[in-house]
Amino acid sequence: MKAIKYCITSLVAIMLFYGCDQGIDGITEVDPGPDASAPQIKINSPADGLSLKVNEELTSVPIRFEATDDIELGSVRVIMDGTQIASYSSFKDYRRFIVEDLIYDGIDDGTHEFAVSATDLDGKTTTETTTFVKEPAYIPKYAGELLYVPFDGDYTDLISFEKPTVEGNPGFTDESLNGPSAYAGAADSYLTFSTDRFKNAEFSAIFWLKINAVPDRAGVLIMGPPLNDTGGNDLTKGFRFFRENAGGMQRFKLNVGSGDSGTWFDGGEAADVDPAADKWVNMAFTISNTEAVVYIDGEIVTEGPLIGGVDWTDCNVLSIMSGAPNFTGWNHWSDESYMDDLRVFDRAITQEEVRTIIQDDSGVAPPLYDATFDGEMFYMPFDGDYKNLFTDTEATIEGSPGFAGESAAGSDAYVGATDSYLTFPTNGLTTNQFSATMWYKINADPDRAGILVMGPPMINDGADNDLTKGFRFFRENAGGNQRFKLNVGSGAGGTWFDGGEAADVNPATEEWIHLAFTISDTEAVVYIDGEIVSQGAFDGVDWTDCDVLSIMSGAPNFTGWNHWSDLSLIDELRLYDKALTQEEVQNIRDSDL
């Protein structure tokens, strides 16, 4: 062994000597060239727009970034909220510097600015910044609240900070009820939470859905035992809240197991929701020791006794937006709808509390008035007040309108006055389809006026009408008659629905007339006394910046052509979240006669 070692050593020495003797060059310095560009910085954490949601007053944030230069870095500074927290001037790789393990403590509530500044040997400096937010810890807003998932970019429960198990590939949509995003369902996708904290004598859940009717049945919220040995559903414990097709509608049902069997809470047609309405719907259900109740938009759609309450035996998974894994025996798989603001309680909340949460979430009180007609969402009869009966809220009153002492229906009607009109916020009214019906008795002085306007603010310093969004329904003099016109904005421009002489009414008759107009995704139609006076195609309405509904005036958003207050009479004003058919318009008119 020693002989071999000596031989190898000698061979290496000979090779080195031979190489040097043959004139092989040593290491030669290469000119790196001119320093052409400033350093580049990539910040990986904290990312711009990051929202930290933790249950502590102060928290930490990891800092990860990379600084590079074409020639050589001279120094790197790390800055938090204007204060330097670290600096570097010695680099193993003089062109590339990576930080992966720096932690900054003491992040409090509010907005924070993070910066990295790098300078090269030539004095050129680059600074990159990101802004992030630490949100205050969520404090339960309602008694007994156990879980709150707002789906604002993640699936974390803000009360326990538990992250669910994510199955498949659900996502987020910016088409949310609240906050920046909502849950977006996908095929074979759902969330699950552990269940120990939910196994209480009473249970309630409330959340918002925007329904995708494909697939036409799905599990929504499930906390039940595993499937039986044959793959069938076990309805004897826990609960199952789900939806199914019902003649094109989606019907919501609840089943609760009390140990030996499951009790059904099926409201039939009362629990149906039209998925074509394409709007957020509030869902809630409560389970107590004695009964269960299901609510849709704050209204009871089914309730009944529950002998013995709920049995939680073997209910080890709370599934969100799917029947899987424990309720798939009837093919109630993943729900591809949107969900927002899910809350779970350890008690049976009351109808009043359901309605309060709806108003807190949406900013709009749930209806107090049972709709008379399909799709009706606003009703003002003017019987001694200016209230929308769906929300029991009074209009904002401009000027001094009054009551007529006569009516087309009911006990009274609105009568206009100079510089007088009503306004409502448009929350809940900007639906993809829209209709309005009303009774009207003309006062032709002034000879033009706004009747119903829901448009954006005036443009060009308030001098001109913006016809590109919303709608304007108004009247103008036409040879002594009053001509009714509609303009609807689809985003790029406004489309006119002017029936010419067909839309004229003689004000001298002093009679009540029935007015209506409808707006769908493809057309708009104007009716007088149930007959079509104007109809045409367009690309659907754009509601951007349409924050005010004006009643009996063009003010404040449609006055560029002097369509100010209407001194006429109006009665039985109704708004709808659908495009009424002519038959429906005629039925509504006839119902008031």
C-alpha positions in Angstrom: 0.0 0.0 0.0 2.8 2.4 0.9 4.5 1.7 -2.4 1.4 2.5 -4.4 0.8 5.7 -2.4 4.4 6.9 -3.1 4.1 6.1 -6.8 0.8 8.1 -7.2 2.4 11.1 -5.3 5.4 11.0 -7.5 3.3 10.8 -10.7 1.3 13.9 -9.7 4.5 15.8 -9.0 6.0 14.8 -12.4 2.8 15.9 -14.2 2.7 19.3 -12.5 6.4 19.8 -13.3 5.9 18.8 -16.9 2.9 21.0 -17.3 4.7 24.1 -16.0 7.8 23.3 -18.1 5.6 23.2 -21.2 4.4 26.7 -20.7 0.7 26.3 -19.7 -0.6 29.7 -18.5 -1.8 30.4 -14.9 -5.2 32.1 -14.1 -5.5 35.3 -16.1 -7.8 38.2 -15.0 -10.6 39.0 -17.5 -12.0 42.6 -17.7 -15.7 42.3 -16.8 -16.5 45.3 -19.0 -18.5 48.5 -18.1 -21.0 48.5 -15.2 -24.0 49.0 -17.5 -27.1 48.5 -15.3 -28.3 49.0 -11.8 -29.0 46.1 -9.4 -32.2 44.1 -9.8 -34.3 43.0 -6.8 -37.0 40.4 -6.5 -39.0 40.4 -3.2 -40.6 37.0 -2.4 -41.9 37.8 1.1 -43.7 39.8 2.2 -45.6 39.7 -1.1 -47.3 42.9 -2.2 -50.9 42.9 -1.1 -50.3 40.2 1.6 -53.0 40.2 4.3 -51.8 38.7 7.6 -54.8 37.4 9.7 -53.6 36.0 13.0 -55.1 35.9 16.5 -52.3 37.8 18.2 -51.7 41.5 18.8 -48.2 41.3 17.2 -46.9 38.9 14.7 -43.8 38.1 12.6 -43.2 38.1 8.9 -40.6 36.1 7.0 -38.3 38.1 4.7 -37.1 36.5 1.5 -35.6 38.4 -1.4 -32.9 38.2 -4.1 -30.6 41.0 -5.2 -28.4 40.7 -8.4 -26.0 43.0 -10.3 -24.3 42.6 -13.7 -20.9 43.4 -12.2 -20.7 43.4 -8.4 -23.0 44.3 -5.5 -21.7 46.9 -3.1 -24.3 46.9 -0.4 -27.9 45.8 0.4 -30.2 47.5 2.9 -33.5 46.0 4.3 -36.1 48.5 5.5 -39.4 48.1 7.3 -41.7 51.1 7.6 -38.9 53.5 6.9 -36.5 52.0 9.4 -33.4 49.9 8.4 -33.6 46.5 10.0 -30.6 44.8 8.3 -27.7 45.7 6.0 -25.1 43.6 4.0 -21.8 44.6 2.4 -20.0 41.3 2.1 -21.1 38.7 -0.5 -19.8 35.3 -1.3 -21.2 35.6 -4.8 -20.5 39.2 -5.6 -23.2 39.3 -8.3 -26.0 37.5 -6.6 -27.2 37.8 -3.0 -30.2 35.7 -1.6 -31.9 36.1 1.8 -34.2 33.2 2.9 -34.0 33.1 6.7 -34.6 36.7 8.0 -37.6 37.1 10.4 -39.0 40.4 11.4 -41.0 40.5 14.7 -43.4 43.1 16.1 -45.8 43.6 13.1 -48.9 45.3 14.5 -52.3 46.0 13.0 -52.4 48.2 9.9 -50.6 48.8 6.6 -46.8 48.2 6.4 -44.3 49.1 3.7 -41.3 46.8 3.2 -38.3 47.8 1.0 -35.0 46.4 -0.2 -32.4 48.8 -1.5 -29.3 47.5 -3.4 -26.3 49.6 -4.5 -23.5 48.4 -6.9 -19.8 49.4 -6.8 -20.5 52.1 -9.4 -23.0 53.8 -7.0 -26.2 52.9 -8.9 -29.0 52.1 -6.6 -32.3 50.2 -7.0 -35.1 50.1 -4.4 -38.1 47.8 -4.6 -41.1 48.0 -2.2 -44.1 45.9 -1.2 -47.1 46.9 0.9 -48.9 44.4 3.2 -51.5 44.5 5.9 -51.9 42.9 9.3 -55.6 42.8 10.0 -57.0 42.9 13.5 -57.8 39.6 15.0 -61.4 38.6 14.1 -63.6 38.9 17.2 -66.8 36.9 16.9 -69.6 39.3 16.1 -72.5 37.1 17.2 -73.1 35.1 20.4 -72.2 31.4 19.9 -70.2 31.9 16.7 -67.8 29.1 16.3 -66.6 29.4 12.7 -66.3 32.2 10.3 -64.8 31.7 6.8 -65.0 34.8 4.6 -63.2 33.1 1.7 -61.0 36.2 1.2 -58.2 34.5 -0.7 -57.9 31.5 1.6 -60.1 29.0 3.4 -59.0 29.7 7.0 -61.5 29.9 9.8 -60.8 33.3 11.4 -62.0 32.2 14.8 -60.0 29.0 15.4 -57.4 29.7 12.6 -57.9 26.1 11.5 -57.2 25.5 7.8 -59.5 23.0 6.3 -58.4 20.0 4.2 -58.7 21.0 0.6 -59.9 18.2 -1.7 -59.5 18.7 -5.5 -59.1 22.1 -6.9 -61.7 24.6 -5.6 -60.8 28.3 -6.3 -61.9 31.8 -5.7 -64.0 34.3 -7.6 -63.9 38.1 -7.3 -67.6 38.1 -7.8 -68.1 38.1 -4.0 -70.9 39.3 -1.7 -68.3 40.7 0.7 -64.5 41.3 0.6 -62.2 40.6 -2.3 -63.3 37.1 -3.2 -65.6 34.2 -2.5 -65.3 30.4 -2.8 -65.7 29.0 -6.3 -66.7 25.4 -6.5 -65.2 22.9 -9.0 -65.8 19.3 -10.0 -64.6 16.8 -7.4 -63.6 19.6 -5.1 -64.6 20.6 -1.6 -63.3 21.5 1.9 -63.5 19.6 5.2 -63.0 20.6 8.8 -62.7 18.5 11.9 -65.9 18.4 13.9 -65.2 18.1 17.7 -66.1 21.8 18.4 -69.3 21.6 16.4 -70.9 18.6 18.2 -73.1 20.6 20.5 -76.7 20.1 21.5 -77.7 22.9 19.1 -76.3 23.9 15.7 -76.8 26.7 13.2 -75.2 27.7 9.9 -75.7 30.7 7.7 -74.0 31.6 4.5 -74.5 33.0 1.0 -74.7 31.1 -2.3 -74.8 32.2 -5.9 -76.1 29.1 -7.6 -74.6 27.2 -10.5 -77.3 24.6 -11.4 -74.6 22.4 -13.0 -74.5 19.8 -11.7 -78.3 19.8 -11.0 -77.8 18.3 -7.5 -75.1 18.8 -4.9 -74.2 18.7 -1.3 -73.8 22.1 0.3 -73.0 21.5 4.0 -72.8 18.0 5.4 -71.9 16.6 8.9 -72.9 13.0 8.9 -71.6 9.5 9.6 -69.8 7.5 6.9 -71.7 5.7 4.1 -73.0 2.3 5.1 -71.5 -1.0 4.0 -73.3 -1.0 0.7 -72.4 2.6 -0.1 -75.7 4.1 0.9 -76.3 7.2 2.9 -76.7 6.9 6.7 -79.4 9.4 7.7 -79.7 8.4 11.3 -77.1 10.9 12.6 -75.8 14.4 11.9 -77.3 16.5 9.2 -77.3 17.0 5.4 -78.1 20.3 3.7 -78.2 20.0 0.0 -80.0 21.0 -3.3 -81.7 19.2 -6.1 -83.3 20.1 -9.4 -87.1 20.8 -9.2 -88.4 21.6 -12.6 -85.6 24.0 -13.5 -85.5 25.5 -10.0 -83.0 24.4 -7.3 -84.8 23.1 -4.2 -82.9 23.2 -0.9 -83.5 20.4 1.7 -82.3 19.5 5.2 -82.2 16.1 6.8 -81.3 15.6 10.5 -80.6 12.4 12.2 -81.7 11.9 15.8 -80.2 8.4 16.4 -82.7 5.9 15.0 -83.8 7.8 11.9 -83.6 11.0 9.9 -86.2 13.7 9.8 -86.9 15.6 6.6 -87.3 19.4 6.4 -88.5 19.9 2.8 -90.3 23.1 2.1 -91.3 22.2 -1.4 -91.8 25.1 -3.8 -91.2 27.6 -0.9 -87.6 26.3 -0.8 -87.0 26.7 -4.5 -84.5 29.2 -5.9 -84.2 30.2 -9.5 -80.6 29.7 -10.6 -81.2 31.9 -13.6 -81.6 34.9 -11.4 -77.8 34.9 -11.0 -77.8 36.6 -7.6 -76.5 36.0 -4.1 -79.0 34.1 -1.9 -78.7 33.8 1.9 -79.2 30.3 3.3 -79.5 29.4 7.0 -80.7 26.5 9.0 -80.9 25.8 12.8 -81.1 22.6 14.8 -82.3 22.6 18.4 -83.3 19.9 20.9 -86.9 20.2 19.7 -87.0 21.5 16.1 -85.2 22.4 12.9 -85.8 25.5 10.7 -84.6 26.3 7.2 -84.4 30.0 6.0 -83.9 31.5 2.5 -83.2 35.2 2.5 -84.4 35.4 6.1 -87.8 33.8 5.4 -88.8 30.4 6.9 -89.2 27.9 4.1 -89.6 24.8 6.2 -89.7 24.0 9.9 -90.8 21.1 12.1 -90.3 19.1 15.3 -87.1 17.2 15.9 -87.7 14.6 18.6 -84.6 14.1 20.7 -82.5 16.6 18.8 -79.4 15.7 16.7 -77.2 12.7 17.3 -73.5 13.3 16.4 -72.2 9.7 16.7 -69.5 9.0 14.1 -69.9 12.5 12.5 -66.2 13.1 12.1 -66.1 15.5 9.0 -67.8 18.8 8.2 -67.9 18.9 4.4 -68.3 22.2 2.7 -69.7 22.4 -0.9 -70.0 18.7 -1.5 -71.8 15.6 -0.2 -68.5 13.8 -0.2 -67.3 11.8 1.6 -70.3 10.9 3.7 -73.4 11.8 1.6 -73.0 10.6 -2.0 -75.4 7.7 -2.1 -77.8 9.8 -4.2 -75.1 11.5 -6.2 -74.9 14.7 -4.2 -71.3 15.4 -5.2 -69.4 18.7 -5.4 -71.3 22.0 -5.8 -69.8 24.3 -8.4 -71.7 27.3 -7.1 -70.1 30.3 -5.3 -70.2 30.5 -1.5 -69.4 33.5 0.8 -69.3 34.4 4.5 -69.9 30.9 6.1 -70.7 31.0 9.8 -71.4 28.2 12.2 -72.9 28.6 15.8 -73.2 26.4 18.8 -76.9 27.4 19.3 -80.1 27.8 17.4 -80.2 31.4 16.2 -83.5 33.1 15.8 -85.2 34.5 12.7 -84.5 38.0 13.9 -80.8 37.1 14.2 -80.7 35.6 10.7 -82.2 38.8 9.4 -79.6 40.9 11.3 -76.7 38.9 9.9 -78.2 39.3 6.4 -78.3 43.0 6.8 -74.8 43.2 8.3 -73.4 41.2 5.4 -75.2 42.8 2.5 -76.0 46.2 3.8 -79.6 45.6 2.9 -82.4 44.4 5.2 -84.1 41.2 4.0 -87.6 41.6 2.7 -90.4 42.2 5.2 -93.0 42.0 2.4 -94.0 38.9 0.6 -93.7 39.5 -3.1 -97.1 39.6 -4.9 -95.5 38.8 -8.3 -92.7 36.6 -9.4 -89.3 38.4 -9.3 -90.7 41.4 -7.4 -88.0 43.1 -5.3 -89.3 46.6 -4.6 -92.8 47.8 -3.9 -93.9 51.3 -3.0 -97.7 51.8 -2.8 -97.5 55.5 -1.6 -100.2 54.8 1.0 -99.3 57.7 3.2 -95.5 57.2 3.2 -92.6 56.7 0.8 -91.4 53.3 2.1 -90.2 50.3 0.1 -92.2 47.6 1.8 -89.6 44.9 1.1 -87.2 46.6 3.4 -89.4 48.9 5.4 -87.0 51.7 4.6 -88.1 55.3 3.8 -86.9 57.1 0.7 -84.6 60.1 1.0 -87.0 63.0 0.3 -85.8 65.9 -1.7 -87.9 69.1 -1.7 -91.6 68.8 -0.7 -93.5 66.1 -2.6 -96.9 65.2 -1.3 -99.8 62.8 -1.4 -102.6 63.1 -4.0 -105.7 62.2 -1.9 -106.6 59.8 -4.8 -105.0 56.6 -6.1 -105.0 54.0 -8.8 -105.0 51.4 -6.1 -104.8 51.5 -2.3 -105.5 54.6 -0.3 -103.2 57.2 -1.7 -100.6 58.1 -4.4 -97.5 60.3 -4.8 -98.0 63.8 -6.2 -95.0 65.7 -7.4 -93.9 69.2 -6.7 -91.2 71.6 -8.1 -87.7 70.6 -7.2 -89.0 67.5 -5.4 -88.4 63.8 -5.8 -87.4 60.6 -4.0 -84.1 58.6 -4.0 -83.1 55.2 -2.9 -79.7 53.5 -2.8 -79.4 50.9 -5.5 -78.1 48.1 -3.3 -79.8 44.9 -4.4 -81.5 46.5 -7.4 -78.7 46.2 -10.0 -79.7 42.8 -11.3 -78.8 41.4 -14.7 -82.4 41.7 -15.8 -84.7 44.5 -14.6 -88.3 45.6 -14.9 -90.5 48.4 -13.5 -94.3 48.8 -13.4 -96.3 51.7 -12.2 -99.5 53.7 -12.5 -99.2 57.3 -13.6 -101.5 60.3 -14.1 -99.9 63.1 -16.2 -99.4 66.7 -15.3 -97.9 68.1 -18.5 -96.5 71.1 -16.7 -93.5 71.1 -16.9 -93.6 69.7 -20.4 -90.6 67.3 -19.8 -89.5 65.4 -16.7 -87.7 62.4 -15.4 -89.9 59.6 -14.1 -87.5 56.8 -13.1 -83.7 57.1 -13.4 -80.9 54.8 -12.3 -77.8 56.1 -14.0 -74.2 57.3 -13.3 -73.4 60.9 -12.2 -73.3 63.7 -14.7 -70.1 64.2 -16.7 -68.1 67.3 -18.0 -68.3 69.0 -14.6 -72.0 68.2 -14.3 -73.1 69.7 -17.6 -73.9 66.6 -19.6 -75.8 63.3 -19.2 -73.8 60.0 -19.1 -76.0 57.6 -21.2 -73.5 54.8 -21.2 -74.7 53.0 -18.0 -78.0 52.4 -16.2 -81.3 53.6 -17.5 -83.4 56.7 -17.9 -87.3 56.6 -18.2 -88.8 60.0 -18.9 -91.4 62.0 -20.9 -91.3 64.9 -23.3 -93.7 67.2 -25.1 -94.6 65.9 -28.6 -97.1 68.2 -30.2 -99.2 68.6 -27.1 -99.0 64.9 -26.2 -96.5 63.5 -23.8 -94.1 61.0 -25.3 -92.5 58.3 -23.1 -88.9 57.2 -23.8 -86.3 54.8 -22.4 -82.6 55.0 -22.7 -80.4 52.1 -21.5 -76.6 52.1 -21.3 -74.7 48.9 -22.0 -71.2 50.3 -21.1 -69.9 51.7 -24.4 -73.0 53.7 -25.2 -76.7 54.2 -24.7 -79.5 52.6 -26.7 -82.8 54.4 -27.4 -86.2 52.9 -27.1 -88.5 55.6 -28.6 -91.8 54.4 -29.9 -92.6 57.7 -31.6 -96.4 58.4 -31.8 -97.1 54.9 -30.4 -95.6 56.1 -27.1 -97.7 59.3 -26.9 -100.3 59.9 -24.3 -102.8 62.9 -24.3 -102.5 64.5 -20.8 -105.9 66.2 -21.3 -107.7 62.9 -20.6 -106.5 63.1 -17.0 -106.7 59.4 -16.6 -104.5 56.9 -14.8 -102.3 54.9 -17.3 -100.2 51.9 -16.6 -96.5 52.2 -17.6 -93.9 49.4 -17.7 -90.5 48.7 -19.1 -88.3 45.6 -19.1 -84.6 45.2 -19.6 -83.1 41.7 -20.4 -79.6 40.6 -21.5 -80.6 41.1 -25.2 -83.5 43.6 -25.5 -85.6 46.2 -23.8 -89.4 46.8 -24.1 -91.7 49.7 -23.2 -95.4 49.2 -22.4 -98.3 51.6 -22.1 -101.5 50.0 -20.7 -100.1 46.6 -21.3 -99.3 47.2 -25.0 -95.8 47.3 -26.5 -95.0 50.8 -27.7 -91.2 50.3 -28.2 -88.9 47.3 -28.4 -85.4 46.7 -29.6 -82.2 44.7 -29.2 -79.1 45.8 -27.2 -76.2 44.2 -25.3 -77.5 44.3 -21.7 -77.3 46.9 -19.0 -74.1 48.1 -17.3 -74.7 49.3 -13.7 -71.3 50.8 -13.1 -71.5 53.9 -10.8 -75.3 53.6 -10.8 -75.7 54.3 -7.0 -79.0 56.2 -6.9 -82.5 55.4 -7.9 -84.4 58.6 -8.6 -88.2 58.6 -8.5 -90.2 61.4 -10.3 -87.2 63.4 -11.4 -84.1 63.2 -13.6 -82.1 64.7 -10.7 -79.4 64.3 -9.7 -78.0 62.2 -12.6 -80.1 63.1 -15.6 -80.7 66.8 -15.9 -78.5 67.7 -18.9 -81.6 68.2 -21.1 -83.8 69.7 -18.3 -85.6 66.6 -17.2 -86.2 67.9 -13.7 -89.0 67.1 -11.3 -92.3 65.6 -12.5 -95.4 67.1 -11.0 -97.6 64.2 -12.1 -99.0 61.4 -9.9 -97.5 58.0 -9.5 -98.8 54.9 -7.7 -98.0 51.2 -7.1 -94.4 51.4 -8.1 -92.8 47.9 -8.4 -89.4 46.8 -9.5 -88.4 43.2 -10.5 -85.2 41.2 -10.9 -86.4 39.7 -14.2 -87.6 40.8 -17.6 -91.4 40.6 -17.4 -93.3 39.1 -20.3 -96.2 41.0 -21.9 -98.6 38.6 -20.3 -97.1 39.3 -16.9 -97.2 43.1 -17.4 -100.9 42.8 -18.3 -101.6 40.5 -15.3 -100.0 43.0 -12.9 -102.0 45.9 -14.5 -105.2 43.9 -14.2 -104.6 42.9 -10.6 -104.8 46.6 -9.5 -108.1 47.3 -11.4 
